[in-house]
Amino acid sequence: MKNIKILLVFLIVLASVQTNQAQILKKLGKRVENAAENAVLRKSEQKVSRETGKVMDTILDGKKGEKGNKSISNRQDKKSSAERIEHTNVEQNGFGVYSDFTFVPGNKLLFYDDFATDATGDFPANWETGGSGEIVTISGSDAKWLSLVRRSGYMPTLENTLPENYTIEFDLANNGYGSGKPISKLYIAFLSKKAYSMGAGGTLADIEILLSNNGFNVRNVENFGGEVEVKIGNEIDREIPEYLNNQVHISIAVNNKRLRMWVNEEKMVDSPNLLQANIGKYFIIEARDILPEKGHFVGVSNFRISEATEDLRSLLLKNGKFSTTGIYFETDSWIVKKESYGILLDIANMLRDNDDITLQIVGHTDNRGEQDYNLNLSENRAETVKQIFVEEFGIREDRLQFMGKGETEALDDNNTEKGRANNRRVEFVKL
């Protein structure tokens, strides 16, 4: 009789546990369907029992496996908002150390080159040099790179001189440096006349980067020449060992005489009176002693120059909309790159200052890939931007809508690299 009672108690407890777990799973299922709560769930669900966690992992892994690499089925086109947000993995869009990054790219693209159409081994069609260089691929990167060698200057080909206000961005990779290796120098230079070397560039300003045994060193910023009224020569000596034999993102903002430069998220230069006279009408990157025979490699990729014209607020008030090519995504993905933080913060501040404004976020792509794939990609990118505003910047969700238009509203020629870059944009429309 005693054994029967024990058995009955055990069965009652077991039934209660199963009922509680079923209720937990039901609540969790509803929560996952709610996109706005999704980021909170990722942290809170860790407190649920181990068995419940295993069940959730199975569910989520199944959803993550639904997306194909290059094609989107009709079923995937009709995915619910919760499924899209789950696949987006909003946590990957956290900005971390970039939360103090204030660089905002210009809103009118003047030049873009990712070297996609240039043959490996050739000098790129949209660049000029008085030396040599070639397009290469490197291990661990899907991009093509312009390899900078020896003592050569590299200038992007532009129809006109650079404007008064503009931004420059590019990825910079280096390898082959360390103990016993000779050092190299790289100059980011702003000239007053067209030339392929600093020595022939007239009155100019430059930032020197040293690649040595000790690390990646942003070393000096200076200007010189006959037209300079106030000579500037500042020793920075910001040495970062972890950037040696690595890849970094360079961001530069020119506003009349002022020049700022960031390496990844850190602002290295902010000189308010560096670009005097006509300095800054031309731009080159000059290599010094980058020696392939010694194992050196220095390369640039994803290079863009944009003019900074009207600010976002005035564009929105005047036109009822604005678009930006400055929100960057991983290739074939809707994960936002961390260097997009500055422009996202700028838009968020505009929304905070104008609480009556409601926006529709519209994603656009170029025409590479299938049309259905691009449509779905653009929608997911627009939704990700919306979620970042809500979760990262605290903008009310009811003020934001999203949609994707894929490749259907091209602004520029999809047959050129600059045209495709112009078409890969995020548009904001006042409702």
Buried (B, 14 or more C-beta within 10 A) or exposed (E): EEEEEEEEEEEEEEEEEEEEBEEBBEEBEEBBBEBEBBBEBBEEBEEBEEEBBEBBEEBBEEBEEBBEEEEBEEEBEEBEBBBBBBBBBBEEBBBEEBEEBBBBBBBBBBBBBBBEBBEEEEBBEBBBBBBEBBBBEBEEEEBBBBBBBBEBBBBBEBEEEBBEBBBBBBBBBBBBBEEEBBBBBBBBBBBBEBBBBBEEBBBBBBBBBBBBEBBBBBBBBBBBBEBBEEEBEEEBEBBBEEBBBBBBBBBBBBBEBBBBBBBBBBBBBEBEEBBBBBBBBBBBBBBBBBBEEEEBBBBBBBBBBBBBEBEBBEBBEEEEBBBBBBBBBEEEBBBBBBBBBBBBBBBBEBBEEBEEBBBBBBBBBBBBBBEBBBBBBBBBBBBBBBBBBBBBBEBEEEBBBBBBBBBEEBBBEBEBBBBBBBBBBBBBBBE
